[in-house]
């Protein structure tokens, strides 16, 4: 059973949602802090890569995990500044059913593309070669070990982390410099009323839950006869389960702000989070075993 749907079903079926959630409270208490954290941790990631771009650098690996955590925690907020200029895709090109990321990275290595030395030029390369998932390949996949071309490998890691920092800065600035007020105040060309803003938040919530259930869990789960563990998100860095729990906690917080006190909804989230934590399999490798149960 895909237990992530417990929380999603509770959200859709619950009649006791707040008639009009406090949009300003949600913006100030959930959205802005999330993007501020992402910008800060992405900047730290770029600094760590600049100081030592080696995949063996523990500071770089630690910064990668913390910054990736921060992205997953806002990944359900796919509207507004994160959607401008395909910024969200530039940070997180996944799922990737055609293997575009390793292909794009291989092309950069093959040509020793000079875009890695120019921040503006790097913004024009394929989104598949940008962001956290491309960085994961460079840090954790033997196919892209630094041994074959350490100098270019280092330049590419620095280019990607710099690009991540610049993109997250643009998203956060977009919220702080206007979009937060557009959403919170309503009665403008973006949100004609607070009801439209509330509808946007509800859509972000339900879409985030569906993505966790159908994509983060459903893709690697496959079918009983044909599980697909190699489709698990961020499996190379063993973050698959971590992403599921982080996204559930983030949507749990948003759901509470939208719905007010809703015991049934809170219990649904707690059951889903508890069952996820009990899996104790960070990369979802258990999907490929002969017997599996959720």
C-alpha positions as CSV (number, residue, x, y, z in Angstrom):
1,X,0.0,0.0,0.0
2,X,1.3,3.5,-0.8
3,X,0.9,4.9,2.7
4,X,1.7,8.5,1.6
5,X,-1.8,8.7,0.3
6,X,-3.1,8.5,3.9
7,X,-2.3,12.1,4.5
8,X,-3.3,13.2,1.0
9,X,-6.7,11.5,1.3
10,X,-7.3,13.1,4.7
11,X,-6.4,16.5,3.3
12,X,-8.9,16.2,0.4
13,X,-11.7,14.6,2.4
14,X,-11.5,16.8,5.5
15,X,-14.5,19.3,5.6
16,X,-13.1,21.2,8.6
17,X,-10.5,23.3,6.7
18,X,-10.2,26.9,7.9
19,X,-12.7,29.0,6.0
20,X,-10.0,31.5,5.3
21,X,-6.4,30.7,6.3
22,X,-4.1,33.5,7.4
23,X,-2.1,34.0,4.2
24,X,0.3,36.4,5.8
25,X,1.1,34.0,8.6
26,X,1.7,31.2,6.1
27,X,4.0,33.5,4.0
28,X,5.9,34.8,7.0
29,X,6.0,31.6,9.0
30,X,6.4,28.9,6.3
31,X,7.4,30.2,2.9
32,X,9.9,33.0,3.7
33,X,11.9,31.1,6.3
34,X,12.1,28.1,4.0
35,X,13.6,30.0,1.2
36,X,15.8,32.0,3.5
37,X,17.3,28.8,4.8
38,X,17.7,27.4,1.3
39,X,19.6,30.6,0.2
40,X,21.9,30.5,3.2
41,X,22.7,26.8,2.9
42,X,23.2,27.0,-0.8
43,X,25.7,29.8,-0.2
44,X,27.5,27.6,2.3
45,X,27.6,24.8,-0.2
46,X,29.2,27.1,-2.8
47,X,31.8,28.3,-0.3
48,X,32.7,24.7,0.6
49,X,33.1,23.7,-3.0
50,X,35.3,26.8,-3.6
51,X,37.6,25.9,-0.7
52,X,37.9,22.2,-1.6
53,X,36.0,20.7,-4.6
54,X,37.1,17.1,-3.9
55,X,34.3,14.5,-3.4
56,X,36.4,13.3,-0.4
57,X,36.0,16.6,1.3
58,X,33.7,16.0,4.3
59,X,32.7,19.6,4.5
60,X,31.5,19.6,0.9
61,X,29.5,16.4,1.4
62,X,28.0,17.8,4.6
63,X,27.1,21.0,2.9
64,X,25.6,19.1,0.0
65,X,23.3,17.2,2.3
66,X,22.2,20.3,4.3
67,X,21.5,22.4,1.2
68,X,19.6,19.5,-0.4
69,X,17.5,19.2,2.8
70,X,16.6,22.8,2.5
71,X,15.5,22.4,-1.1
72,X,13.3,19.4,-0.4
73,X,11.7,21.3,2.4
74,X,10.4,24.0,0.0
75,X,10.1,21.8,-3.1
76,X,6.3,21.8,-2.7
77,X,6.2,25.5,-3.2
78,X,6.4,25.4,-7.0
79,X,4.9,28.7,-7.9
80,X,5.9,32.4,-8.0
81,X,9.6,33.2,-8.1
82,X,10.7,29.5,-8.1
83,X,8.9,29.0,-11.5
84,X,10.4,32.1,-13.1
85,X,13.1,31.3,-15.7
86,X,12.7,27.6,-14.9
87,X,14.5,28.1,-11.6
88,X,13.0,25.1,-9.9
89,X,14.0,22.9,-12.8
90,X,17.5,24.3,-12.7
91,X,17.7,23.3,-9.0
92,X,16.0,20.0,-9.3
93,X,15.8,18.2,-12.6
94,X,14.0,15.0,-11.5
95,X,12.5,12.6,-12.3
96,X,14.8,12.0,-15.3
97,X,13.3,8.9,-17.1
98,X,15.6,9.4,-20.2
99,X,18.8,9.7,-18.3
100,X,19.4,13.2,-19.4
101,X,21.6,14.3,-16.5
102,X,24.4,11.8,-17.1
103,X,24.2,12.4,-20.8
104,X,24.4,16.2,-20.3
105,X,27.3,15.9,-17.9
106,X,29.1,13.5,-20.2
107,X,28.8,16.0,-23.0
108,X,30.3,18.8,-20.9
109,X,33.2,16.5,-20.0
110,X,33.7,15.4,-23.6
111,X,33.8,18.9,-24.9
112,X,35.4,20.4,-21.8
113,X,32.8,23.1,-22.3
114,X,34.1,26.5,-21.3
115,X,30.7,27.5,-19.8
116,X,32.0,26.1,-16.4
117,X,34.2,29.2,-16.2
118,X,31.5,31.8,-16.8
119,X,28.5,32.0,-14.5
120,X,26.3,33.6,-17.1
121,X,27.2,31.1,-19.8
122,X,26.6,28.2,-17.3
123,X,23.0,29.4,-16.9
124,X,22.5,28.5,-20.6
125,X,23.5,24.9,-20.4
126,X,20.9,22.1,-20.1
127,X,19.0,22.1,-16.8
128,X,19.9,18.4,-16.7
129,X,23.5,19.4,-16.0
130,X,22.6,21.9,-13.3
131,X,21.3,21.7,-9.7
132,X,21.4,19.2,-6.9
133,X,20.9,16.0,-9.0
134,X,23.7,16.8,-11.4
135,X,25.9,17.5,-8.4
136,X,25.0,14.2,-6.8
137,X,26.4,12.4,-9.9
138,X,29.6,14.3,-9.6
139,X,30.0,13.6,-5.9
140,X,28.7,10.0,-5.6
141,X,28.6,8.2,-9.0
142,X,31.8,6.4,-10.0
143,X,31.0,7.1,-13.7
144,X,32.0,10.7,-13.0
145,X,34.9,10.2,-10.6
146,X,37.5,13.0,-10.6
147,X,40.2,10.5,-11.7
148,X,39.5,10.9,-15.4
149,X,39.7,14.7,-15.5
150,X,40.2,16.1,-12.0
151,X,40.7,19.7,-13.1
152,X,37.5,19.9,-15.2
153,X,35.6,17.9,-12.6
154,X,36.5,20.5,-10.0
155,X,35.5,23.3,-12.2
156,X,32.2,21.7,-12.9
157,X,31.4,21.2,-9.2
158,X,32.2,24.8,-8.5
159,X,30.1,25.9,-11.5
160,X,27.1,23.9,-10.3
161,X,27.3,25.0,-6.7
162,X,27.7,28.6,-7.7
163,X,24.7,28.3,-10.0
164,X,22.7,26.8,-7.2
165,X,23.6,29.6,-4.9
166,X,22.7,32.3,-7.5
167,X,19.4,30.6,-8.3
168,X,18.3,30.2,-4.7
169,X,19.3,33.9,-4.1
170,X,17.1,34.9,-7.0
171,X,14.1,32.9,-5.7
172,X,14.4,34.3,-2.2
173,X,14.8,37.9,-3.4
174,X,11.8,37.4,-5.6
175,X,9.7,36.6,-2.6
176,X,11.1,39.3,-0.3
177,X,11.1,42.0,-3.0
178,X,7.4,41.8,-3.8
179,X,5.9,38.3,-4.3
180,X,5.3,37.9,-0.5
181,X,3.1,41.0,-0.4
182,X,1.3,40.0,-3.6
183,X,0.2,36.8,-2.0
184,X,-0.5,38.1,1.5
185,X,-2.4,41.2,0.5
186,X,-4.5,39.9,-2.5
187,X,-6.4,42.2,-4.7
188,X,-3.8,42.5,-7.4
189,X,-3.1,41.2,-10.9
190,X,-1.5,38.0,-9.5
191,X,-4.1,37.2,-6.8
192,X,-7.4,39.0,-7.2
193,X,-8.4,38.0,-3.7
194,X,-7.2,36.1,-0.6
195,X,-9.3,33.2,-1.7
196,X,-7.2,32.8,-4.8
197,X,-4.0,32.9,-2.7
198,X,-5.5,30.3,-0.4
199,X,-6.3,28.1,-3.4
200,X,-2.7,28.4,-4.6
201,X,-1.5,27.2,-1.2
202,X,-3.9,24.3,-1.2
203,X,-2.8,23.3,-4.6
204,X,0.8,23.4,-3.6
205,X,0.0,21.2,-0.6
206,X,-2.0,18.5,-2.5
207,X,0.4,18.5,-5.4
208,X,3.3,18.1,-3.0
209,X,1.7,15.1,-1.3
210,X,0.8,13.6,-4.7
211,X,4.5,14.0,-5.8
212,X,5.7,12.3,-2.7
213,X,3.3,9.4,-3.1
214,X,3.3,8.9,-6.8
215,X,6.8,9.9,-7.7
216,X,9.1,9.7,-4.7
217,X,7.6,6.4,-3.6
218,X,5.6,5.1,-6.6
219,X,8.5,5.2,-9.2
220,X,10.9,3.0,-7.3
221,X,8.1,0.8,-5.9
222,X,6.9,-0.1,-9.4
223,X,4.8,-3.2,-9.3
224,X,5.1,-6.3,-7.1
225,X,6.3,-8.3,-10.1
226,X,8.6,-5.5,-11.3
227,X,10.0,-3.2,-8.6
228,X,12.3,-0.3,-9.9
229,X,14.7,0.5,-7.0
230,X,17.1,2.2,-9.5
231,X,14.4,4.9,-10.1
232,X,14.6,6.0,-6.5
233,X,15.3,9.7,-6.0
234,X,18.8,10.6,-5.0
235,X,19.6,7.0,-4.3
236,X,23.4,7.5,-5.1
237,X,23.7,9.6,-2.0
238,X,21.2,7.4,-0.1
239,X,18.7,10.3,0.3
240,X,15.5,8.6,-1.0
241,X,13.9,8.0,2.4
242,X,15.2,11.3,3.7
243,X,13.4,13.2,1.0
244,X,10.2,11.4,1.6
245,X,10.3,12.3,5.4
246,X,11.4,15.9,4.8
247,X,8.7,16.5,2.2
248,X,6.0,15.0,4.5
249,X,7.1,17.2,7.4
250,X,7.1,20.3,5.2
251,X,3.6,19.6,3.9
252,X,2.4,18.7,7.4
253,X,3.4,22.2,8.5
254,X,1.6,23.8,5.6
255,X,-1.5,21.7,6.1
256,X,-1.7,22.7,9.7
257,X,-1.4,26.4,8.8
258,X,-4.1,26.0,6.2
259,X,-6.6,23.8,8.2
260,X,-6.1,25.1,11.7
261,X,-6.6,22.4,14.3
262,X,-7.5,19.2,12.6
263,X,-6.8,16.1,14.6
264,X,-7.6,13.6,11.8
265,X,-5.3,15.4,9.4
266,X,-2.5,15.5,12.0
267,X,-2.9,11.8,12.8
268,X,-2.7,10.9,9.1
269,X,0.6,12.8,8.7
270,X,2.0,11.2,11.9
271,X,1.1,7.7,10.7
272,X,2.7,8.4,7.3
273,X,5.9,9.9,8.8
274,X,6.1,7.1,11.4
275,X,5.8,4.3,8.8
276,X,8.3,6.0,6.5
277,X,10.9,6.3,9.3
278,X,10.4,2.6,10.2
279,X,11.6,1.6,6.7
280,X,15.2,2.2,7.8
281,X,16.4,1.9,4.2
282,X,17.9,5.3,3.0
283,X,18.2,4.4,-0.7
284,X,15.1,2.2,-1.1
285,X,17.1,-0.8,-2.0
286,X,14.6,-3.0,-0.3
287,X,12.2,-2.5,-3.3
288,X,14.3,-4.9,-5.3
289,X,14.1,-7.7,-2.8
290,X,12.0,-10.8,-3.4
291,X,9.5,-10.1,-0.6
292,X,8.5,-6.6,0.3
293,X,5.8,-5.1,2.3
294,X,4.8,-1.6,3.4
